Amino acid sequence: MGIIISIVIGVLAGFIAGKVMKGSGFGFIVNLIVGIVGGFLGGNVLSWVGIDWGATIVGHLVTAVVGAVLLLWIISLFSKKR
């Protein structure tokens, strides 16, 4: 997949995950980072459980969103004030 498509998918995944987990996005750069790391995390976690949504743009986006939501959930576990 091209670098431009990867960046667009990363930004979209980070934005969608931000809306799902927090209610708002985090800005372009943070959305990009969360989306790209989420894509990597989602791809690995979903492959461990045997889920593959195909090599389409929509499949990559869904995988990245799942991973980004998982990443934000893990971050929220460590950032809660006790």
Secondary structure per residue as TSV (DSSP state, phi and psi in degrees):
chain	resnum	aa	ss	phi	psi
A	1	M	-	360.0	143.3
A	2	G	-	-69.8	156.7
A	3	I	H	-64.5	-36.2
A	4	I	H	-65.7	-44.1
A	5	I	H	-63.4	-40.1
A	6	S	H	-62.6	-40.9
A	7	I	H	-65.6	-44.8
A	8	V	H	-62.1	-44.8
A	9	I	H	-63.6	-40.8
A	10	G	H	-61.6	-44.5
A	11	V	H	-64.9	-45.2
A	12	L	H	-63.1	-43.7
A	13	A	H	-63.7	-43.2
A	14	G	H	-64.1	-40.4
A	15	F	H	-64.4	-47.5
A	16	I	H	-63.9	-43.1
A	17	A	H	-63.8	-38.5
A	18	G	H	-62.0	-40.1
A	19	K	H	-66.6	-41.1
A	20	V	H	-68.0	-43.9
A	21	M	H	-89.5	-34.6
A	22	K	T	-120.5	-25.6
A	23	G	S	103.7	-8.9
A	24	S	S	-154.6	160.3
A	25	G	-	-75.5	173.1
A	26	F	-	-110.0	0.3
A	27	G	-	106.3	160.7
A	28	F	H	-57.7	-51.4
A	29	I	H	-65.8	-46.9
A	30	V	H	-67.6	-39.6
A	31	N	H	-60.0	-41.3
A	32	L	H	-62.4	-47.0
A	33	I	H	-65.2	-46.9
A	34	V	H	-61.9	-41.1
A	35	G	H	-66.3	-42.4
A	36	I	H	-69.5	-47.0
A	37	V	H	-64.0	-38.7
A	38	G	H	-63.8	-36.9
A	39	G	H	-63.2	-43.4
A	40	F	H	-64.8	-47.8
A	41	L	H	-63.5	-46.2
A	42	G	H	-62.7	-41.8
A	43	G	H	-60.9	-41.7
A	44	N	H	-70.9	-48.0
A	45	V	H	-63.9	-44.6
A	46	L	H	-67.4	-33.1
A	47	S	H	-70.5	-30.4
A	48	W	H	-64.8	-34.3
A	49	V	T	-96.8	5.2
A	50	G	T	83.1	21.9
A	51	I	-	-101.2	130.5
A	52	D	-	-139.6	118.0
A	53	W	-	-95.6	14.2
A	54	G	-	88.7	171.3
A	55	A	S	-97.3	31.0
A	56	T	S	-90.3	167.3
A	57	I	H	-63.0	-40.7
A	58	V	H	-64.9	-40.6
A	59	G	H	-62.2	-42.5
A	60	H	H	-65.6	-39.5
A	61	L	H	-64.9	-45.9
A	62	V	H	-63.2	-42.5
A	63	T	H	-61.8	-43.8
A	64	A	H	-66.4	-37.8
A	65	V	H	-65.7	-44.7
A	66	V	H	-59.5	-45.6
A	67	G	H	-65.2	-39.7
A	68	A	H	-67.6	-39.3
A	69	V	H	-64.1	-42.5
A	70	L	H	-61.7	-43.2
A	71	L	H	-61.7	-46.5
A	72	L	H	-65.0	-35.0
A	73	W	H	-64.8	-44.2
A	74	I	H	-62.8	-42.9
A	75	I	H	-62.3	-39.4
A	76	S	H	-66.6	-28.5
A	77	L	H	-65.0	-36.1
A	78	F	H	-86.9	-19.8
A	79	S	H	-97.4	-1.6
A	80	K	-	-70.1	135.2
A	81	K	-	-84.7	133.8
A	82	R	-	-106.7	360.0
